[in-house]
């Protein structure tokens, strides 16, 4: 994955939030893409 991809989903403030460094936090700019099973 390109290192710039998170910028599409997370604002700078959200990326620097202490909670984001401890655990998963949901995106604040756009929803993450759905995971599609290639076998379906």
MARTINU-128989 format. One line per 2 residues: number of its first residue (from 1); their letters; for each residue z, y, x of N, C-alpha, C, CB. Coordinates in pm, 1 decimal, padded with zeros to 6 digits, always signed. Glycine has a CB too. Layout:
# residues N
NUM) a) Z,Y,X,Z,Y,X,Z,Y,X,Z,Y,X  ... $
END
This chain:
# residues 40
1) xx) +00000.0,-00116.9,+00084.1,+00000.0,+00000.0,+00000.0,+00000.0,+00124.1,+00089.3,+00121.7,-00000.7,-00096.1  -00074.6,+00222.1,+00048.3,-00081.7,+00349.5,+00119.7,+00052.9,+00421.0,+00107.4,-00197.5,+00438.7,+00064.1 $
3) xx) +00098.9,+00482.3,+00213.1,+00229.8,+00548.0,+00210.0,+00234.1,+00670.1,+00118.9,+00269.1,+00588.6,+00349.0  +00117.3,+00722.5,+00079.3,+00112.4,+00838.5,-00010.2,+00117.6,+00801.4,-00157.4,-00012.0,+00917.4,+00016.1 $
5) xx) +00104.2,+00676.1,-00190.8,+00101.5,+00633.2,-00331.5,+00227.1,+00675.4,-00407.9,+00085.7,+00481.7,-00339.4  +00347.6,+00663.3,-00353.1,+00465.0,+00705.2,-00431.1,+00459.9,+00850.0,-00478.0,+00588.9,+00685.2,-00349.8 $
7) xx) +00386.5,+00933.7,-00409.6,+00376.6,+01074.7,-00449.5,+00310.5,+01091.7,-00586.0,+00298.5,+01153.0,-00345.1  +00232.9,+00994.2,-00629.6,+00169.7,+01000.7,-00761.7,+00270.3,+00974.7,-00873.1,+00055.1,+00900.0,-00770.8 $
9) xx) +00379.7,+00908.7,-00841.7,+00475.6,+00865.2,-00942.3,+00611.4,+00933.4,-00933.0,+00494.2,+00718.8,-00932.0  +00647.6,+00980.8,-00813.2,+00780.4,+01038.3,-00790.7,+00770.5,+01179.7,-00734.8,+00861.5,+00950.0,-00695.5 $
11) xx) +00843.4,+01272.9,-00794.3,+00847.2,+01409.7,-00742.9,+00928.6,+01411.9,-00612.6,+00908.6,+01507.8,-00849.0  +00911.5,+01515.1,-00530.2,+00988.7,+01523.2,-00404.6,+01140.0,+01521.0,-00429.9,+00951.2,+01651.2,-00327.8 $
13) xx) +01183.2,+01589.4,-00535.1,+01326.0,+01592.0,-00566.4,+01376.8,+01452.3,-00599.6,+01353.6,+01687.5,-00683.4  +01297.9,+01376.5,-00673.1,+01338.4,+01241.3,-00713.8,+01339.7,+01147.5,-00594.2,+01244.1,+01186.6,-00822.7 $
15) xx) +01243.5,+01163.0,-00503.1,+01239.4,+01077.1,-00383.9,+01357.2,+01103.7,-00291.8,+01108.8,+01097.9,-00307.7  +01406.8,+01225.7,-00289.6,+01517.2,+01262.1,-00200.6,+01654.1,+01242.8,-00266.5,+01502.0,+01406.6,-00155.9 $
17) xx) +01658.0,+01207.3,-00392.5,+01784.1,+01187.1,-00463.7,+01861.6,+01072.2,-00398.0,+01758.5,+01157.3,-00615.0  +01990.6,+01087.6,-00373.9,+02070.2,+00980.9,-00311.3,+02063.5,+00848.1,-00387.2,+02214.7,+01024.8,-00300.3 $
19) xx) +02053.7,+00853.7,-00520.0,+02044.0,+00729.4,-00598.1,+01918.0,+00651.6,-00563.0,+02045.8,+00760.2,-00748.3  +01809.2,+00721.7,-00531.7,+01682.3,+00655.8,-00499.2,+01691.5,+00582.0,-00365.1,+01567.8,+00759.1,-00495.0 $
21) xx) +01782.3,+00622.8,-00281.0,+01798.3,+00555.9,-00151.5,+01889.5,+00433.2,-00161.4,+01854.5,+00654.0,-00048.5  +01963.1,+00420.6,-00272.6,+02055.3,+00309.2,-00291.4,+01997.9,+00197.9,-00377.8,+02182.6,+00358.7,-00352.2 $
23) xx) +01918.4,+00234.3,-00478.7,+01866.7,+00135.5,-00572.7,+01736.1,+00185.5,-00632.6,+01970.0,+00105.8,-00684.0  +01671.4,+00100.2,-00710.9,+01546.7,+00138.3,-00775.0,+01572.2,+00244.1,-00881.4,+01478.0,+00015.8,-00836.6 $
25) xx) +01492.3,+00348.5,-00880.2,+01492.8,+00448.2,-00986.8,+01351.5,+00457.0,-01041.5,+01543.1,+00588.1,-00935.6  +01340.6,+00470.7,-01170.2,+01209.2,+00478.4,-01233.4,+01136.2,+00606.0,-01196.9,+01222.6,+00468.6,-01383.5 $
27) xx) +01005.0,+00605.7,-01207.1,+00926.3,+00723.3,-01171.9,+00948.5,+00837.5,-01270.7,+00778.3,+00687.7,-01166.0  +00929.8,+00960.1,-01224.2,+00948.8,+01075.2,-01312.3,+00819.0,+01150.5,-01340.6,+01049.6,+01169.6,-01251.7 $
29) xx) +00711.6,+01121.7,-01269.9,+00585.3,+01191.9,-01293.5,+00487.8,+01112.5,-01380.1,+00520.0,+01224.3,-01161.7  +00479.2,+00984.0,-01357.8,+00386.5,+00897.9,-01432.0,+00443.3,+00756.5,-01431.1,+00241.5,+00901.5,-01369.6 $
31) xx) +00412.6,+00677.5,-01535.8,+00462.5,+00540.9,-01536.4,+00395.6,+00455.3,-01428.6,+00440.9,+00478.5,-01673.3  +00468.7,+00359.2,-01378.1,+00410.5,+00266.2,-01280.4,+00307.9,+00178.6,-01350.9,+00521.1,+00178.5,-01212.6 $
33) xx) +00202.7,+00136.5,-01281.7,+00102.6,+00050.4,-01344.6,+00162.6,-00085.2,-01379.9,-00018.7,+00032.2,-01252.1  +00110.8,-00142.6,-01485.0,+00156.2,-00275.5,-01527.6,+00107.5,-00380.2,-01428.5,+00105.6,-00308.6,-01671.0 $
35) xx) +00187.8,-00483.6,-01409.9,+00148.6,-00594.6,-01323.0,+00067.8,-00692.7,-01407.9,+00274.5,-00664.9,-01257.6  -00052.4,-00722.2,-01362.5,-00141.1,-00812.0,-01435.9,-00150.9,-00942.3,-01360.3,-00281.5,-00749.2,-01456.3 $
37) xx) -00132.3,-01052.7,-01431.4,-00144.2,-01185.1,-01370.1,-00293.2,-01218.8,-01357.3,-00068.3,-01294.5,-01454.9  -00340.8,-01239.3,-01237.1,-00482.4,-01267.2,-01213.6,-00524.2,-01402.5,-01270.8,-00512.4,-01262.9,-01064.4 $
39) xx) -00429.0,-01490.3,-01300.4,-00459.2,-01622.4,-01353.1,-00486.3,-01622.8,-01502.2,-00347.0,-01715.2,-01323.3  -00465.8,-01511.4,-01568.3,-00486.2,-01506.3,-01714.3,-00624.9,-01463.2,-01749.1,-00387.2,-01412.8,-01779.4 $
END
